[in-house]
Amino acid sequence: MKLRYQPIRESITGYLFILPQFLLFLLFAVYPILEGIRLSLFRVDYQNETFVGMSNYTTLFQDPVFFKSIVNTVIFVVFIVLLTVIFSLFVASSIFDKNAKYVSFIRGSYYIPVMVSMVVMSMVWSFLLNPANGLISYFTSQVGSGHVNLLGNKATVMPVIIFVTFATNVGQAIILYIAAMIGVPKDLFEAAEVDGASRIKVIFKILIPLVKPTTIYITIINIIAVLKIFVVIQLLTGGGPNNASVTMMYYLYNNAFKYNQIGVASAVGVIMFIITLLLSVPQLRAMFKDK
Amino acid sequence: MFKKRFLAMFTASVMMLALLAACGGKDSGTSGGSDKNAANGKDNVEISLWLTPQWKGVYDASEENADYDSFFKAAAEKFAEQYDKYNVKVNVQVIAGDQRDELLNVNLNGGTPPDIFFESVFAMGDFAHRGALVPLNDIIDEESRKDIAQSYWDNVTFGDNIYFYPFSHNPGTLAYNADMFKAAGLENMIGGENEIKTWTLSEYEQILETLKNNLPQDKYPGARPMALFGLNNQGDTWNLAYLRMFGNKFFDDEGNIVLDDANGVRAAEWLKKIYTGGYSNPGAESVSSNDANAMFQNQKLAISFTNAVLFNNAKADMESGKAPKFDIRLANIPSESGDPLSFTYVVGSNVFNTGDEKRTEAAKAFVKFYSTDPELVKASKNSIPVRSSVADELKDQYPLFAAYDANSKYLFNFTGNVPGYSQLRQILYPELQAIFIGEKEPAQAVKDYQTQGNAVIQKAKESSSVYK
């Protein structure tokens, strides 16, 4: 009898310690997800909720703007994540074994935009890019090439937002990579040096394989972050021109807070949740398998 | 060992209890509440009033520390002195116009709407349709009914009930920089200082052409003839007015959009011509009405949109040295028929249904107080008074009142009083952007707007509590 309860008694302290966090997790993560799924099946107005089954989902799939938002979100995820991983690998592998002060300087320079609020960054870019009274447009008109409107042009609006987001986020990835690379055992580099391997070979054969867990982590974190890309869209383009830069999160926001279509917005949220799960699960499995 | 484990369990239990206590703590609430522990025997009631920026100061922007909330703070003080039922504390909050819908929707869905909102009625009508507002019929006395013209009452009536207490109205017109006109040799097109100048459409096009070609670039570098914007829904009423320029009625008698005819398409084509011809600021698809207003105040645009409050604010900015001084005057939006396109925003207060009887009662009493107090209603001079008595009393000091009054026969109802107007506003600007960037032909954009707009109106009609 005593033996049967022993394991439970032994671990009860641990469970008690994680209980507060677990309660918060239930309250602020699990409950909203379940509530979101429930609301996506209702039409909600100020006075009542009416069950409408899958009608909100059919409304979504009949809306070309929603498909546009999915395509745009996928484009953002692919390009921003790729750019972030490639560029931060490049920077980190170039400097990780240099003088400590120099490494700190580079790390700090790239990290400053991460510390600045995305709202502030967007406002600075907005000032630069405004077609009528922005700095870039002013310079181009001064040199005689007329006003440019990078945010009002369907061909340039996406690359501009990709660049702005990438420039703001890349510092985080650089710091993680440098930390991982500094942790790579020195004797591997010494062995490579004895074998006469070039720096390129060292990077591709030693560094990149050994920081794979960091790569997976950065990829997952960035995918989830970019899926929720919103502030920069809200402040720079408002989803324009003519919905050319609308993303799923912005579409959700519009439905929830501008049109007051809570049911439709919840349906978008559910779809985003499923997409995030599908994208993250294989990566997480790879990460745990390695361990 | 046992001691250690006991200590650990004890610590964990304490943390749990602390957490539960924190979760269970009653939110005192910032939006309002009531309690009974007042010294003078009256209950304390706290209500909140939100407004979008209107005029600065209690009565005038020249007052010291004049701000957008000055009037309501002064009104709340005066109200508290004479109201004998409760001790009322009013929390006044100014919110940006482009944040209004988001803030209200979040707070409504969270069960924490403000008690009172002071705003242009057209932007708030949807909340009446959604059943979020309290009817105000019982606080409107006979005297006010007579003092305020019927057209304003019609504007604030949804179904059988009045949901807004009219305070002032805010006619929309164009503003132009008479100094720039003179510099371009357009003296003959300038109206009087207290006149709202009416140009024919061909005169207006001639003005744009002359400004484009003859404006001295050394004096006004990079300046353009007129403002055009379509970044978001702010200032969309002027875009709606431009779409009526060639005689399109916009709504039929059933409240459906009928923009898609020859005249509607011509208007959309005219907008495109103005933009691509270089008669407006560049990048209209990415420029907001605020940007356009700033450009006009910095003399980068010769003609821009304005309303009575913006016009007074612009003058106040010039007086205080915040903006460069120039000769600013008013003009009507021209139309092909020659009759000006004139519209006005009725501005007033509504009371949200918070479910708290005391707060609702205090909120209604406060709305009635500042909407009828003989002194406080004079603040409506910052736009245009809806009360005939106030307009008569002040007309000698404010000669523009008469000019606005003369315009009233050309007023068009830009919302058509249709349900779903807030969402309808979200559909227009993407179509305008499509026209500006050449993605759609004007005819196609007009057709798409009408299709989507009528779907929104239909859907809103079905769920409107006013139509039930």
HADDOCK unambig.tbl for C-alpha pairs under 7 A between the chains (distance, minus, plus):
assign (segid A and resid 13 and name CA) (segid B and resid 8 and name CA) 6.69 0.50 0.50
assign (segid A and resid 13 and name CA) (segid B and resid 9 and name CA) 5.54 0.50 0.50
assign (segid A and resid 16 and name CA) (segid B and resid 12 and name CA) 5.71 0.50 0.50
assign (segid A and resid 17 and name CA) (segid B and resid 12 and name CA) 5.31 0.50 0.50
assign (segid A and resid 20 and name CA) (segid B and resid 16 and name CA) 5.82 0.50 0.50
assign (segid A and resid 20 and name CA) (segid B and resid 19 and name CA) 6.88 0.50 0.50
assign (segid A and resid 46 and name CA) (segid B and resid 109 and name CA) 6.95 0.50 0.50
assign (segid A and resid 46 and name CA) (segid B and resid 130 and name CA) 6.19 0.50 0.50
assign (segid A and resid 46 and name CA) (segid B and resid 131 and name CA) 6.93 0.50 0.50
assign (segid A and resid 46 and name CA) (segid B and resid 132 and name CA) 6.64 0.50 0.50
assign (segid A and resid 47 and name CA) (segid B and resid 131 and name CA) 6.94 0.50 0.50
assign (segid A and resid 131 and name CA) (segid B and resid 282 and name CA) 6.25 0.50 0.50
assign (segid A and resid 131 and name CA) (segid B and resid 283 and name CA) 5.15 0.50 0.50
assign (segid A and resid 132 and name CA) (segid B and resid 281 and name CA) 6.27 0.50 0.50
assign (segid A and resid 132 and name CA) (segid B and resid 282 and name CA) 5.54 0.50 0.50
assign (segid A and resid 132 and name CA) (segid B and resid 283 and name CA) 6.27 0.50 0.50
assign (segid A and resid 147 and name CA) (segid B and resid 282 and name CA) 6.85 0.50 0.50
assign (segid A and resid 149 and name CA) (segid B and resid 283 and name CA) 5.92 0.50 0.50
assign (segid A and resid 151 and name CA) (segid B and resid 286 and name CA) 6.81 0.50 0.50
assign (segid A and resid 152 and name CA) (segid B and resid 283 and name CA) 6.48 0.50 0.50
assign (segid A and resid 152 and name CA) (segid B and resid 285 and name CA) 5.89 0.50 0.50
assign (segid A and resid 152 and name CA) (segid B and resid 286 and name CA) 5.64 0.50 0.50
assign (segid A and resid 153 and name CA) (segid B and resid 437 and name CA) 6.87 0.50 0.50
assign (segid A and resid 237 and name CA) (segid B and resid 286 and name CA) 6.90 0.50 0.50
assign (segid A and resid 240 and name CA) (segid B and resid 430 and name CA) 6.87 0.50 0.50
assign (segid A and resid 241 and name CA) (segid B and resid 285 and name CA) 6.38 0.50 0.50
assign (segid A and resid 241 and name CA) (segid B and resid 430 and name CA) 6.66 0.50 0.50
assign (segid A and resid 241 and name CA) (segid B and resid 433 and name CA) 5.56 0.50 0.50
assign (segid A and resid 241 and name CA) (segid B and resid 434 and name CA) 6.83 0.50 0.50
assign (segid A and resid 242 and name CA) (segid B and resid 430 and name CA) 4.19 0.50 0.50
assign (segid A and resid 242 and name CA) (segid B and resid 431 and name CA) 6.33 0.50 0.50
assign (segid A and resid 242 and name CA) (segid B and resid 433 and name CA) 5.40 0.50 0.50
assign (segid A and resid 242 and name CA) (segid B and resid 434 and name CA) 5.37 0.50 0.50
assign (segid A and resid 243 and name CA) (segid B and resid 430 and name CA) 6.64 0.50 0.50
assign (segid A and resid 257 and name CA) (segid B and resid 101 and name CA) 6.83 0.50 0.50
assign (segid A and resid 257 and name CA) (segid B and resid 102 and name CA) 4.58 0.50 0.50
assign (segid A and resid 257 and name CA) (segid B and resid 105 and name CA) 5.61 0.50 0.50
assign (segid A and resid 257 and name CA) (segid B and resid 106 and name CA) 6.47 0.50 0.50
assign (segid A and resid 258 and name CA) (segid B and resid 101 and name CA) 5.74 0.50 0.50
assign (segid A and resid 258 and name CA) (segid B and resid 102 and name CA) 5.49 0.50 0.50
assign (segid A and resid 259 and name CA) (segid B and resid 423 and name CA) 5.38 0.50 0.50
assign (segid A and resid 260 and name CA) (segid B and resid 105 and name CA) 6.46 0.50 0.50
